[in-house]
Amino acid sequence: GRLLVVPPSPAPPQPYEVWMGRKVTVNNPRQNYPDGRFRETLVAGYPLDIWDGPGRCRETLPAEAAALGSVVGYFYQIHKESVPVLEALERYLMDETGQVVAPDAPPRRRVVILVEWPASAFDNRFRYQFARRAAEHINQPITAVPDTADAGEDADGPLVTQIDSEGGVAYEWWIGPVPLDSDATIRGRWKRYHPHISAKIENSWQRDREFRNGSKSIDIDGERYMMACVTSDVPYDRRGEPSLEVFPPDHVVTVSHPCYSDLERQSGGCLVQHRKGNPKRRRPVRRVLDAAEIARRGIMTEAFCSVCLSDNGQLTGCEARHVICPSCLRAALRSVVGDVMVVGNLICGCFSQLTRKALLALAERADVSLQDTLQNPPARDSTESLDLRAEVGETMRQFSLPTEDLPANLYVDKMRQWFTKVHVADRAHLYHPCRHPDCADLMENWKLISEFEEELAANGGNVWTCPAGHENCVLPSASEVRDMNRNLLTHPEYYTMRADYSIYENCPLRRYRLCPGCLSSGILMMAVHGGECKQWPGYGRGHHHTFCFACARLWGNQTGNCNHYQECRDPGIQQVRLTDTALVMGFVDGELYQDWLNGRVGAPPPTCFDDGSYETGPDRQRVLGMEDRAALLAESRQGIE
């Protein structure tokens, strides 16, 4: 039966449901269903092997499910409209007479796999046994991967670890079979402790020197578990200590344990969690540093710089353990801050606009190394001295610095400015920016488009004032104005020579007009005449402006407006001119324009605007890209539908 609707809460509602399937045996001797053979058992029209297969071949499941979980039941997701279709399909498959007709189309459904972890796997008393027993059924080794709360940048986990807790440190324990120091292959992964547990361990790590140097274990839960540090001098070795089980020699954990990485070994991040009174029951724990903390420390390794292959490379802080030397780091940062359009694959390829803390830490490191190099320059005329002078010159040119006295916080300031510009670029499409230069990068002084439309555009205005007092006018872009003018000139003919219900004989109408009321508010709104009288919209309902479709004047009895009792005149084909503060309406003589299309006159007529200005016909046609009279005439003769 049905279990839930997908998703269960947020709007808009989704047309899918998850059902627990029932087994149906194919008894129809005339069945020709592609997924089911005679006498075969199906669920939702699919063979049972689709559900049973992952349980037998566990490597097809995700790593965490393969280690502990098991496939339970037969579930499927189905479209609401396909529920009766599936019921009809099941009746057809079970029919022994062969008289039931199969559905015309298969139901819209897909298989859902439920992976269930045994409850005892999460009981502290049996966690190790179940983890080891389940992992023994895995055919292929599982590479150790980080399990962090920030996962999601790619399928294999984050490229850069970012920890929100204070101090930028977290602790993770090894889930899966605990390998020995001599094991070459490991199966399992790291699982992060709850933040408050990590905070408790870190507090002891910072304050308790005996715990940090490995000579003392600390209580981490007040009940079952202890924690001990492993150093190069003090391994985890509990032989000879009181224990419920004998501690074998091969259970000694050193910093060479295969679960630990070089970074943990170098930063003192190797630990062991063990049972109180039974130290044989132990598993590796690692101290995970935030990428920003690693970058700030400038940890050196035996690896060469990833760019220039020099031997003074330092870890960037990414999960790939890339290293980069100080000069290459500064060059990479100059490249980053010089282009706000590139926000991914930065520095070593692992950083992005989302790794703000780590990038700022790298910028701090670059500032420190630059100032240190400037205060302790290499020997004159040496290769290093020439490289330094070239770098200083490039830095001055890129950042427009007047002197060689480079600021102490140069890279940090530029990186912060880059983040600001990237943020502005990401969200600029949601705002009307203030046009004043002082507010160019101050998004807090910009106007949300949705807010502008609600507060001002609905009331007929197109002007807003920023918090700094700068007045701004919201207008369409030049390309939008050109496209509108081109559309209006495409069909210069009338679509009817007399409007319905008109008391005057001479009242031809064009199919398209721009609303003059919207135009005065800085908005391009093209109206389409659908028949009947010259008043648009009909009966004055459906739009907040009403105007005459014949003469393009506002509707009403006020002076200068049009109504049913006035004999108005068609001013021609509408056109629009964009100024700094407004849109100006103009007209092109329709008859003369058609004479030009048909070759009866040599030049197209000009556009005459309401403010007294005009644009020559050849200039207008050139700007709009409408100079091919033969093509324009052919398109015009297609008529208006």
C-alpha positions in Angstrom: 0.0 0.0 0.0 0.9 3.7 -0.2 3.5 4.9 2.3 4.0 8.6 1.6 3.7 11.3 -1.0 7.0 12.7 -2.4 7.9 15.1 -1.0 5.6 15.1 2.1 5.5 18.8 2.8 6.8 21.7 0.8 4.9 23.4 -2.0 4.3 22.9 -4.8 2.9 19.4 -4.2 4.6 16.6 -6.2 2.6 14.0 -8.1 4.6 11.0 -6.8 3.9 8.4 -4.1 6.0 5.6 -2.6 4.3 2.3 -2.2 5.2 -1.1 -0.6 4.7 -3.5 -3.4 2.9 -6.8 -3.4 4.1 -9.9 -5.2 2.1 -10.9 -8.3 2.5 -14.2 -10.1 2.2 -14.1 -13.9 -0.7 -16.6 -14.7 -1.9 -15.1 -18.0 -1.1 -17.6 -20.7 -1.4 -14.9 -23.4 0.8 -12.4 -21.6 3.3 -10.5 -23.8 4.6 -8.2 -21.1 8.3 -7.6 -21.7 9.4 -7.7 -18.0 7.6 -10.8 -16.9 7.6 -14.5 -17.9 4.9 -17.0 -17.4 4.7 -18.2 -13.7 7.3 -15.6 -12.7 6.7 -13.5 -9.6 6.8 -9.7 -10.1 6.4 -6.5 -8.0 5.0 -3.4 -9.8 5.6 -5.3 -13.0 9.3 -5.7 -12.4 11.2 -9.0 -11.6 12.1 -9.5 -7.9 15.8 -9.7 -8.9 15.9 -5.9 -9.3 15.4 -5.6 -5.5 17.2 -8.9 -4.5 20.3 -8.3 -6.6 21.8 -5.5 -4.6 21.5 -7.6 -1.4 23.5 -10.4 -3.0 26.0 -8.1 -4.8 26.8 -5.6 -2.1 29.4 -3.6 -4.1 26.5 -2.1 -6.1 25.4 -0.3 -2.9 27.0 2.9 -1.5 30.0 2.3 0.7 28.2 3.0 3.9 25.3 0.8 3.0 27.6 -2.0 1.8 29.4 -2.0 5.1 26.4 -2.3 7.5 23.1 -2.2 5.7 20.8 -4.8 4.1 18.1 -4.4 1.5 14.6 -4.8 2.9 11.2 -5.2 1.3 10.0 -4.3 -2.2 9.2 -0.6 -2.7 8.5 1.6 -5.7 7.7 5.2 -6.6 4.7 5.8 -8.8 3.0 8.8 -10.4 -0.5 9.3 -8.9 -2.1 9.0 -12.4 -0.4 5.7 -12.9 -1.9 3.9 -9.8 -5.0 2.6 -11.7 -2.8 1.7 -14.7 -0.6 -0.5 -12.4 -3.7 -2.1 -10.9 -4.9 -2.9 -14.4 -1.5 -4.3 -15.3 -1.6 -6.6 -12.2 -5.1 -7.8 -13.1 -3.9 -8.6 -16.6 -0.8 -10.5 -15.3 -2.8 -12.6 -12.8 -5.7 -13.4 -15.2 -5.7 -17.1 -15.9 -8.4 -16.9 -18.6 -6.4 -14.7 -20.9 -9.4 -12.4 -21.5 -8.2 -9.3 -19.6 -6.7 -6.7 -21.9 -3.3 -5.2 -21.0 -3.0 -1.4 -20.5 -2.2 0.6 -23.5 0.9 2.2 -21.9 3.1 1.1 -19.0 2.7 2.8 -15.6 5.1 5.6 -14.7 7.0 4.1 -11.8 10.6 3.4 -10.6 12.3 1.0 -8.1 13.0 2.2 -4.6 15.7 0.4 -2.5 15.3 0.5 1.3 18.6 -0.1 3.1 18.2 -0.9 6.7 20.9 -1.0 9.4 20.4 -3.6 12.2 19.5 -1.9 15.5 22.3 -3.6 17.3 24.8 -2.1 14.9 24.2 1.2 16.8 24.4 -0.3 20.2 27.8 0.5 21.7 28.2 -3.1 23.0 28.1 -4.7 19.5 29.2 -1.9 17.2 32.6 -3.3 16.4 31.4 -6.9 15.8 28.6 -5.9 13.4 30.9 -3.5 11.5 33.5 -6.1 11.1 31.1 -8.9 10.2 29.3 -6.8 7.6 32.5 -5.5 6.0 33.8 -9.0 5.5 31.1 -9.5 2.8 32.5 -6.7 0.7 34.3 -8.1 -2.4 36.3 -5.0 -3.2 38.3 -2.8 -0.8 36.8 0.5 0.2 39.1 3.5 0.1 39.1 5.6 3.2 37.2 8.8 2.4 36.3 11.7 4.7 32.7 11.9 6.0 32.1 15.6 6.7 29.1 17.7 7.2 30.2 19.9 4.2 30.1 17.1 1.7 28.4 17.8 -1.6 30.9 19.5 -3.9 31.3 16.3 -5.8 30.5 12.6 -5.6 33.6 11.7 -3.7 33.3 14.3 -1.0 34.5 17.9 -0.6 37.8 19.1 -2.1 38.3 21.4 0.8 37.3 20.7 4.4 35.5 23.5 6.1 34.7 23.2 9.8 32.3 25.7 11.4 33.2 24.8 15.0 35.3 27.2 17.0 39.0 26.7 16.4 38.4 25.0 13.0 39.0 21.4 14.4 36.9 18.3 14.4 37.5 14.6 15.3 36.6 11.5 13.3 36.6 7.8 14.2 37.2 4.9 11.9 34.0 3.0 11.0 34.7 -0.5 9.6 37.2 -3.3 10.3 40.2 -2.0 12.3 43.3 -2.8 10.3 46.7 -3.7 11.8 49.8 -1.6 11.4 51.0 -4.2 8.9 47.9 -4.3 6.7 48.3 -2.9 3.2 44.5 -2.8 2.4 41.9 -1.1 4.5 38.1 -1.2 4.3 36.0 1.5 5.9 35.7 5.3 6.2 35.9 8.1 8.7 32.9 9.2 10.7 32.8 12.6 12.4 32.0 12.9 16.1 29.1 15.1 17.3 30.4 18.7 17.6 30.1 18.7 21.4 32.2 15.6 21.6 34.8 17.1 19.3 34.8 20.2 21.4 35.4 18.2 24.5 38.3 16.3 23.0 39.8 19.5 21.6 39.6 21.2 24.9 41.6 18.4 26.5 44.1 18.4 23.6 44.7 22.1 24.0 45.0 22.2 27.8 46.3 18.7 28.9 49.9 18.2 27.8 50.0 14.7 29.2 47.1 13.7 27.0 48.6 15.5 24.0 52.0 13.7 24.3 50.3 10.2 24.6 51.0 9.5 28.3 47.4 9.8 29.5 43.9 8.8 28.3 40.9 10.9 28.8 37.2 10.0 29.3 35.1 11.1 26.4 31.6 9.9 27.2 31.6 9.3 31.0 30.6 5.7 30.6 32.4 3.4 28.1 35.1 5.1 26.0 38.5 6.6 26.5 40.7 8.5 24.1 44.5 8.4 23.8 47.0 10.3 21.5 49.5 8.4 19.4 52.8 10.1 18.8 56.1 9.0 17.2 57.5 8.4 20.6 54.5 7.0 22.4 52.5 4.4 20.5 49.2 3.0 21.7 50.5 -0.1 23.5 48.5 -1.6 26.4 50.3 -4.8 26.8 50.7 -5.8 30.4 47.8 -3.5 31.6 44.7 -4.9 33.2 42.2 -5.8 30.5 39.1 -7.9 30.0 40.8 -9.4 26.9 44.5 -10.1 26.3 46.1 -7.2 24.3 48.0 -8.9 21.4 51.3 -7.5 20.2 49.8 -6.9 16.7 47.2 -4.6 18.1 49.7 -1.9 18.9 48.8 1.3 17.0 51.6 3.6 15.9 51.7 6.7 13.7 52.5 4.4 10.8 49.0 2.9 11.0 47.5 2.8 7.5 44.4 4.8 8.5 46.4 7.9 9.3 47.7 10.3 6.6 50.9 12.2 6.5 49.0 15.3 7.5 47.8 13.7 10.7 51.3 12.4 11.4 52.8 15.8 10.9 50.2 17.8 12.9 49.9 15.4 15.8 46.4 14.3 14.8 46.7 10.6 15.4 44.5 9.2 18.3 42.9 6.0 19.4 39.5 5.4 21.0 39.3 2.4 23.3 37.0 0.7 25.8 37.4 1.2 29.5 38.8 -1.9 31.1 39.3 -3.5 27.7 41.9 -1.6 25.6 42.0 -4.4 23.0 38.7 -2.9 21.7 40.2 0.1 20.0 39.9 2.0 16.7 41.8 4.9 15.1 40.7 8.5 15.6 42.0 11.5 13.7 42.1 15.2 14.4 40.8 17.0 11.4 42.0 20.5 10.8 40.0 23.0 8.9 41.5 23.9 5.5 42.0 27.5 6.7 44.0 26.2 9.7 46.2 24.1 7.5 46.7 27.0 5.1 47.5 29.3 8.0 50.1 27.0 9.4 52.0 26.6 6.2 52.8 22.9 6.9 55.7 21.7 4.7 56.0 18.2 3.3 58.5 16.2 1.3 56.5 16.9 -1.9 57.6 19.5 -4.4 55.6 22.6 -5.3 52.9 21.6 -7.7 53.7 24.5 -10.1 57.5 25.1 -10.2 58.7 21.9 -8.5 60.7 23.8 -5.9 61.4 22.0 -2.6 59.8 24.7 -0.4 56.2 23.8 -1.0 53.6 24.1 1.7 50.2 22.5 2.0 47.3 24.5 0.5 44.8 22.9 2.9 42.8 20.9 0.3 41.9 17.2 0.7 44.2 16.3 -2.2 47.3 17.5 -0.1 48.5 19.8 -2.9 51.6 21.9 -2.0 52.6 25.2 -3.4 55.6 27.5 -2.8 55.2 31.1 -1.5 56.0 32.8 -4.8 53.6 30.5 -6.8 50.9 31.1 -4.2 51.2 34.8 -4.6 51.0 34.4 -8.4 47.9 32.2 -8.1 46.2 34.7 -5.8 46.9 37.6 -8.3 45.3 35.5 -11.0 42.3 34.8 -8.7 41.6 38.4 -7.7 42.0 39.6 -11.2 39.0 37.8 -12.6 35.6 37.7 -10.9 34.1 35.5 -13.6 36.2 32.5 -12.6 35.0 31.3 -9.2 35.9 27.6 -9.3 39.1 25.4 -9.7 41.2 28.1 -8.0 44.8 28.0 -6.7 45.5 24.2 -7.0 42.1 23.4 -8.6 40.4 22.5 -5.3 39.2 25.9 -4.1 36.2 28.0 -5.1 34.1 31.0 -4.0 32.6 28.7 -1.3 35.9 28.2 0.5 36.2 31.8 1.8 38.0 31.0 5.1 40.6 28.9 3.4 41.3 31.4 0.6 41.6 34.3 3.2 44.0 32.1 5.2 46.1 31.6 2.1 46.0 35.3 1.4 47.3 35.9 5.0 50.1 33.4 4.3 51.0 35.2 1.1 51.1 38.6 2.9 53.4 37.2 5.6 55.8 35.5 3.1 55.9 38.7 0.9 56.7 41.0 3.7 59.3 38.5 5.0 60.9 38.4 1.6 60.9 42.2 1.2 62.5 42.7 4.6 65.1 40.0 4.1 65.8 40.2 0.3 68.0 37.7 -1.5 71.5 38.6 -2.6 71.7 41.3 -5.2 71.9 40.1 -8.8 71.0 36.6 -7.8 68.2 34.7 -9.6 66.0 35.0 -6.6 66.5 38.8 -6.5 65.6 39.1 -10.2 62.5 37.0 -9.6 61.5 39.2 -6.7 61.9 42.4 -8.7 59.8 41.0 -11.5 57.1 40.0 -9.0 57.1 43.4 -7.4 56.8 45.1 -10.8 53.9 42.8 -11.8 52.1 43.4 -8.5 52.4 47.2 -8.9 51.1 47.0 -12.5 48.1 44.7 -11.7 47.0 46.6 -8.5 48.0 50.1 -9.7 50.3 50.7 -6.8 52.4 53.9 -7.0 55.5 52.7 -5.2 57.4 49.5 -4.3 56.3 49.9 -0.7 53.7 47.1 -0.9 50.9 47.2 1.8 51.2 44.6 4.6 47.7 43.3 4.0 47.7 43.5 0.2 46.5 40.0 -0.6 44.0 39.8 2.2 42.4 43.2 1.1 42.3 42.2 -2.5 40.8 38.8 -1.7 38.1 40.4 0.4 37.3 42.8 -2.5 37.2 39.8 -4.8 34.6 38.0 -2.6 32.5 41.2 -2.5 32.6 41.5 -6.3 31.7 37.8 -6.8 28.8 38.2 -4.4 27.6 41.2 -6.3 27.9 39.4 -9.6 26.0 36.4 -8.3 23.1 38.5 -7.1 23.1 41.5 -9.4 20.3 40.1 -11.6 18.0 40.5 -8.6 18.6 44.2 -8.2 18.4 47.6 -9.9 21.9 48.9 -9.1 22.4 52.5 -8.2 24.0 54.3 -11.1 26.1 56.7 -9.0 29.8 55.6 -8.9 29.9 55.8 -5.1 27.3 53.0 -4.9 28.7 50.8 -7.6 29.8 48.0 -5.2 27.4 48.8 -2.3 24.6 46.3 -2.8 22.9 47.6 0.3 22.2 50.8 -1.6 20.6 48.9 -4.5 16.9 48.2 -5.1 15.4 44.8 -5.3 13.6 44.4 -8.6 10.7 42.7 -6.9 10.4 45.5 -4.3 10.6 48.1 -7.0 7.9 46.5 -9.0 5.6 46.2 -6.0 6.2 49.7 -4.6 6.8 51.9 -7.6 6.0 50.3 -11.0 2.5 49.3 -10.0 1.8 53.0 -9.2 3.2 54.3 -12.5 6.6 55.4 -11.4 10.1 54.5 -12.7 12.2 56.5 -10.3 13.7 55.4 -7.0 16.2 56.9 -4.6 19.0 55.0 -2.9 19.8 55.3 0.8 22.6 57.7 -0.1 20.2 60.1 -1.8 21.0 59.3 -5.4 18.1 59.3 -7.8 17.8 56.5 -10.3 15.6 55.9 -13.3 14.7 52.3 -14.3 14.5 51.9 -18.1 14.7 49.1 -20.6 18.1 48.3 -22.2 19.0 49.7 -25.6 18.8 46.2 -27.1 15.3 45.7 -25.8 14.2 49.1 -27.3 15.8 48.1 -30.7 14.0 44.7 -30.6 10.7 46.4 -29.9 11.1 49.0 -32.7 12.1 46.2 -35.1 8.9 44.2 -34.2 6.7 47.2 -34.7 8.2 47.9 -38.2 7.9 44.3 -39.3 4.2 44.7 -40.2 3.4 48.2 -41.2 0.0 47.4 -42.7 -3.4 47.7 -41.0 -5.1 44.5 -40.0 -8.6 46.0 -40.3 -9.7 49.2 -42.1 -12.5 49.9 -39.6 -12.8 49.2 -36.0 -16.0 47.4 -34.9 -18.8 49.6 -33.4 -17.0 52.8 -34.6 -19.4 55.6 -35.5 -16.8 56.9 -38.0 -16.0 55.3 -41.3 -12.2 56.0 -41.3 -10.9 54.1 -38.3 -8.2 51.6 -39.4 -6.3 49.7 -36.7 -2.9 48.1 -36.5 -2.5 44.8 -34.7 0.2 45.9 -32.2 0.5 49.1 -30.1 2.7 50.1 -27.2 0.7 51.2 -24.1 1.4 55.0 -23.8 0.8 54.9 -20.0 3.4 52.1 -19.5 5.8 53.9 -21.8 5.6 57.1 -19.6 6.5 54.8 -16.7 9.6 53.5 -18.4 8.0 50.1 -19.3 7.7 48.5 -22.8 4.3 46.8 -22.9 3.1 45.7 -26.3 -0.7 45.3 -26.6 -2.5 43.1 -29.2 -5.8 44.1 -30.6 -8.2 41.2 -30.6 -11.2 42.8 -32.3 -14.2 45.0 -31.5 -13.8 48.7 -30.8 -10.7 51.0 -30.7 -10.7 51.2 -26.9 -8.1 48.9 -25.4 -8.5 46.9 -23.2 -12.2 46.4 -24.0 -14.5 48.0 -21.5 -11.4 49.4 -19.7 -10.8 46.1 -17.8 -7.7 43.9 -17.6 -5.0 46.6 -17.5 -4.3 49.6 -15.3 -4.1 51.9 -18.4 -6.7 52.4 -21.1 -5.9 53.9 -24.5 -7.1 54.2 -28.1 -5.7 51.7 -30.5 -6.2 54.0 -33.5 -4.4 57.1 -32.3 -2.3 55.7 -29.4 -3.6 58.4 -27.0 -4.8 57.7 -23.4 -8.5 57.0 -23.1 -10.9 59.3 -21.3 -12.8 62.6 -21.4 -9.8 64.7 -20.2 -8.2 67.2 -22.6 -5.8 65.5 -25.0 -7.3 62.0 -24.5 -9.4 60.0 -26.9 -12.9 58.5 -26.6 -15.7 57.0 -28.7 -17.1 60.4 -29.7 -13.9 61.7 -31.2 -12.8 61.0 -34.8 -9.1 60.3 -34.3 -6.3 59.8 -36.8 -3.7 57.1 -37.1 -0.3 58.8 -36.4 1.7 56.0 -38.0 3.9 53.1 -36.9 5.1 53.5 -33.3 8.7 53.8 -32.4 10.6 54.4 -29.1 13.7 56.4 -28.3 15.7 55.7 -25.1 17.1 58.7 -23.2 18.9 58.8 -19.9 15.7 59.4 -17.9 12.8 58.4 -20.0 11.3 56.6 -23.0 10.1 58.9 -25.8 7.4 57.8 -28.2 7.5 58.6 -31.9 5.8 57.6 -35.2 6.7 56.6 -38.7 4.3 57.5 -41.6 2.9 54.1 -42.4 2.0 54.8 -46.0 5.3 56.3 -46.9 7.1 53.4 -45.2 5.1 50.9 -47.4 5.9 53.0 -50.5 9.6 52.6 -49.6 9.2 48.9 -49.2 7.6 48.6 -52.6 10.3 50.7 -54.3 8.0 53.7 -55.0 10.2 56.1 -53.1 14.0 56.1 -52.7 14.3 56.6 -48.9 12.3 55.5 -45.9 10.4 58.2 -44.0 11.9 59.6 -40.7 10.7 58.9 -37.2 9.2 62.0 -35.5 9.2 61.9 -31.7 6.9 63.6 -29.3 9.7 65.8 -27.9 10.2 67.4 -31.3 13.3 65.4 -32.3 13.5 63.1 -35.2 15.6 60.3 -36.7 16.2 60.0 -40.4 14.8 56.9 -42.1 18.1 55.5 -43.4 19.7 55.9 -40.0 16.8 54.1 -38.3 16.9 51.2 -40.8 20.7 50.9 -40.4 20.5 50.8 -36.6 17.7 48.2 -36.6 19.4 46.1 -39.3 16.4 46.4 -41.6 17.9 47.7 -44.9 17.0 44.7 -47.1 13.8 45.9 -48.7 13.1 42.7 -50.6 13.3 40.6 -47.4 11.2 43.1 -45.4 8.6 43.3 -48.1 8.3 39.5 -48.3 7.9 39.3 -44.5 5.3 42.1 -44.5 3.2 40.3 -47.2 2.9 37.2 -45.0 0.3 39.2 -43.1 -0.5 39.4 -39.4 -2.2 36.4 -37.8 
